[in-house]
Amino acid sequence: MDKSWIKTLYTPKLQKPLLLQGVSQSDPVTVRVTQLLLEHLNPTKFAECYSPYFPDYVIAEDTGLCSLPRCELHVHTQREPSIILVTGSSQLLPEGAFANYEVFTTIVNYVKELGCTRVLSYGGFTAEQPDNSIYIAATSGQLASNTITNYSGKIFSQDRIVGPKGLILGLAHSHGLQGVCVLKPIADAASSEVTALSIFNYVLKVIEPKKRELPAE
């Protein structure tokens, strides 16, 4: 195996699928939002992404079953759009720009073949004086503006978006997909839970606008 590849467990029937990028790279906010989405959506795993750029060990589960490090793709088809949620953990991710580009390009190409035209990522960013706002970055200025008009928020204009949540937007744009990143400033680890709940509620407004939000506190 000299490049990343995706094993399809079954092919779901999708309706205008939307990709949620839930893989974290040392971002506790992304981790928590992904956990909340998994609990809320209860999606089904339908594919696994393996790569030679992942660490060279296996993971032993409670049952004794061993498996390679991987990213997993889960699907929820009980609404339109169908939701594809990509998960993983920071200790499983490759290190270095080339490796990350290769893995996430493989994922973007795969979901594009499934008919996905939109990507949504999320996470926290450090700020010396964090406010309580949601910030939006997107693959076009018009898309960012429309997102804010429809769901509220402010334009993110603070330089870089680090890690998979940012990389996936760039890759989406280069592959002809639309992409939005939902961000919220965080001061310290103690505030990460409230930050995650705020982002989770915002994401819910996007994927199921008629649903009631969960309380942020």
C-alpha positions as CSV (number, residue, x, y, z in Angstrom):
1,M,0.0,0.0,0.0
2,D,1.7,3.2,-1.2
3,K,-1.2,5.6,-1.0
4,S,-4.4,6.2,1.0
5,W,-7.5,4.1,0.0
6,I,-11.1,3.8,1.1
7,K,-12.8,0.5,1.9
8,T,-16.6,0.7,1.2
9,L,-18.6,-1.4,3.6
10,Y,-21.8,-0.7,1.8
11,T,-23.1,2.0,-0.6
12,P,-25.8,4.2,1.0
13,K,-28.6,5.9,-0.9
14,L,-27.9,9.6,-0.6
15,Q,-29.9,12.7,-1.2
16,K,-27.9,15.8,-1.9
17,P,-25.2,14.7,0.6
18,L,-23.4,17.2,2.8
19,L,-19.9,16.3,4.2
20,L,-19.2,17.2,7.9
21,Q,-15.5,17.2,8.6
22,G,-15.2,15.9,12.2
23,V,-11.6,14.9,12.3
24,S,-9.6,16.7,15.0
25,Q,-5.9,17.5,15.2
26,S,-5.3,18.6,18.8
27,D,-8.6,20.6,18.9
28,P,-10.8,19.6,21.8
29,V,-13.7,21.7,20.5
30,T,-13.8,19.7,17.2
31,V,-13.6,16.4,19.2
32,R,-16.6,17.4,21.4
33,V,-18.7,18.7,18.5
34,T,-18.1,15.4,16.7
35,Q,-19.1,13.4,19.8
36,L,-22.3,15.4,20.1
37,L,-23.1,14.9,16.4
38,L,-22.5,11.1,16.7
39,E,-24.9,11.0,19.7
40,H,-27.5,13.2,18.0
41,L,-27.5,11.7,14.5
42,N,-26.6,8.1,15.4
43,P,-25.2,7.5,11.9
44,T,-24.0,4.2,10.4
45,K,-20.4,3.6,9.4
46,F,-20.3,2.8,5.7
47,A,-16.6,3.3,4.8
48,E,-13.1,3.4,6.2
49,C,-10.0,5.3,5.1
50,Y,-6.6,3.7,5.5
51,S,-3.3,5.2,4.7
52,P,0.5,4.4,4.9
53,Y,0.8,7.8,6.5
54,F,-1.0,6.7,9.6
55,P,1.1,5.4,12.5
56,D,2.6,1.9,12.1
57,Y,0.8,0.1,14.9
58,V,-2.6,-1.6,15.4
59,I,-5.3,-0.8,17.9
60,A,-6.3,-3.6,20.3
61,E,-9.9,-3.3,21.4
62,D,-11.5,-4.7,24.6
63,T,-12.5,-7.9,22.7
64,G,-8.9,-8.4,21.6
65,L,-9.7,-7.5,18.0
66,C,-6.8,-5.6,16.4
67,S,-7.3,-3.0,13.7
68,L,-5.3,-0.5,11.7
69,P,-5.5,3.3,12.4
70,R,-8.1,4.8,10.1
71,C,-10.6,7.6,9.5
72,E,-14.2,6.5,9.3
73,L,-17.1,7.7,7.3
74,H,-20.6,7.6,8.8
75,V,-23.9,8.3,7.1
76,H,-27.3,9.6,8.2
77,T,-30.0,9.3,5.5
78,Q,-33.1,10.1,7.4
79,R,-33.2,13.7,6.1
80,E,-32.3,15.8,3.1
81,P,-29.5,16.5,2.8
82,S,-28.0,13.2,3.7
83,I,-25.2,13.7,6.2
84,I,-21.7,12.1,5.8
85,L,-19.6,12.6,8.9
86,V,-15.9,11.9,8.8
87,T,-14.3,11.0,12.2
88,G,-10.9,10.1,13.5
89,S,-8.7,11.1,16.4
90,S,-5.6,13.2,16.7
91,Q,-3.3,10.4,17.6
92,L,-4.3,8.6,14.4
93,L,-3.6,11.4,12.0
94,P,-0.6,11.7,9.7
95,E,2.1,14.3,10.4
96,G,3.4,16.6,7.8
97,A,1.7,18.7,5.0
98,F,2.1,16.1,2.2
99,A,0.5,13.3,4.3
100,N,-2.4,15.4,5.3
101,Y,-3.0,16.6,1.8
102,E,-2.9,13.1,0.5
103,V,-5.3,11.6,3.1
104,F,-7.9,14.4,2.9
105,T,-7.7,14.6,-0.9
106,T,-8.6,10.9,-1.0
107,I,-11.6,11.6,1.2
108,V,-12.8,14.6,-0.8
109,N,-12.5,12.7,-4.1
110,Y,-14.4,9.8,-2.6
111,V,-17.4,11.8,-1.3
112,K,-17.4,13.8,-4.6
113,E,-18.0,10.5,-6.4
114,L,-20.9,9.9,-4.1
115,G,-22.5,13.1,-5.3
116,C,-21.4,15.4,-2.4
117,T,-21.1,19.1,-3.5
118,R,-20.9,20.7,0.0
119,V,-18.5,20.5,2.9
120,L,-18.9,21.9,6.5
121,S,-16.1,21.9,9.0
122,Y,-16.0,23.3,12.5
123,G,-13.7,23.9,15.5
124,G,-12.3,26.4,18.0
125,F,-9.5,28.9,17.6
126,T,-7.4,30.6,20.3
127,A,-8.0,34.3,21.0
128,E,-6.6,36.6,23.7
129,Q,-9.9,38.3,24.2
130,P,-12.6,35.8,23.0
131,D,-16.1,37.0,22.4
132,N,-19.3,34.9,22.2
133,S,-19.6,35.1,18.4
134,I,-19.7,32.4,15.8
135,Y,-17.3,33.1,12.9
136,I,-17.7,31.9,9.4
137,A,-15.1,31.2,6.6
138,A,-16.1,29.8,3.3
139,T,-14.9,28.9,-0.2
140,S,-16.3,32.1,-1.5
141,G,-17.2,35.5,0.0
142,Q,-20.7,35.2,-1.2
143,L,-21.2,31.8,0.5
144,A,-19.8,33.2,3.7
145,S,-22.2,36.2,3.5
146,N,-25.2,34.0,2.7
147,T,-24.4,31.7,5.6
148,I,-24.3,34.6,8.0
149,T,-27.5,36.1,6.6
150,N,-29.3,32.7,7.0
151,Y,-27.8,31.5,10.3
152,S,-26.0,34.5,11.9
153,G,-22.4,35.0,12.7
154,K,-19.4,37.1,11.7
155,I,-16.8,36.9,9.0
156,F,-13.6,35.1,10.1
157,S,-10.6,37.2,9.0
158,Q,-7.9,36.3,11.4
159,D,-5.3,34.7,9.2
160,R,-5.0,30.9,9.2
161,I,-7.4,28.1,10.0
162,V,-5.1,25.3,11.2
163,G,-5.6,21.6,10.8
164,P,-8.2,19.5,8.9
165,K,-11.0,21.9,9.5
166,G,-9.1,24.5,7.3
167,L,-7.4,22.1,4.9
168,I,-10.8,20.5,3.9
169,L,-12.1,23.9,2.8
170,G,-9.1,24.5,0.5
171,L,-9.4,21.0,-1.0
172,A,-13.1,21.4,-1.4
173,H,-12.6,24.6,-3.3
174,S,-9.9,23.1,-5.6
175,H,-12.2,20.2,-6.4
176,G,-15.2,22.3,-7.2
177,L,-17.1,21.8,-4.0
178,Q,-18.6,24.5,-1.8
179,G,-17.3,24.7,1.8
180,V,-18.1,26.5,5.0
181,C,-16.1,26.4,8.3
182,V,-17.9,27.3,11.6
183,L,-15.5,28.7,14.2
184,K,-15.7,30.1,17.7
185,P,-12.9,31.6,19.8
186,I,-11.8,29.8,22.9
187,A,-9.7,31.2,25.8
188,D,-8.8,28.0,27.7
189,A,-9.7,24.3,28.0
190,A,-12.3,25.1,30.7
191,S,-14.5,26.9,28.2
192,S,-14.2,24.3,25.5
193,E,-17.5,22.5,26.4
194,V,-19.6,25.7,26.1
195,T,-17.8,26.6,22.9
196,A,-18.5,23.1,21.5
197,L,-22.2,23.3,22.4
198,S,-22.5,26.7,20.6
199,I,-20.9,25.3,17.5
200,F,-23.0,22.1,17.7
201,N,-26.2,24.2,17.9
202,Y,-25.1,26.3,14.9
203,V,-24.4,23.2,12.8
204,L,-27.8,21.8,13.7
205,K,-29.4,25.0,12.3
206,V,-27.6,24.3,9.1
207,I,-28.4,20.6,8.7
208,E,-31.9,20.6,10.2
209,P,-33.2,24.1,10.4
210,K,-36.6,23.2,11.8
211,K,-35.2,21.3,14.8
212,R,-35.0,22.9,18.3
213,E,-31.6,23.8,19.5
214,L,-30.0,22.3,22.6
215,P,-29.1,24.8,25.4
216,A,-25.6,26.1,25.4
217,E,-25.3,26.1,29.2
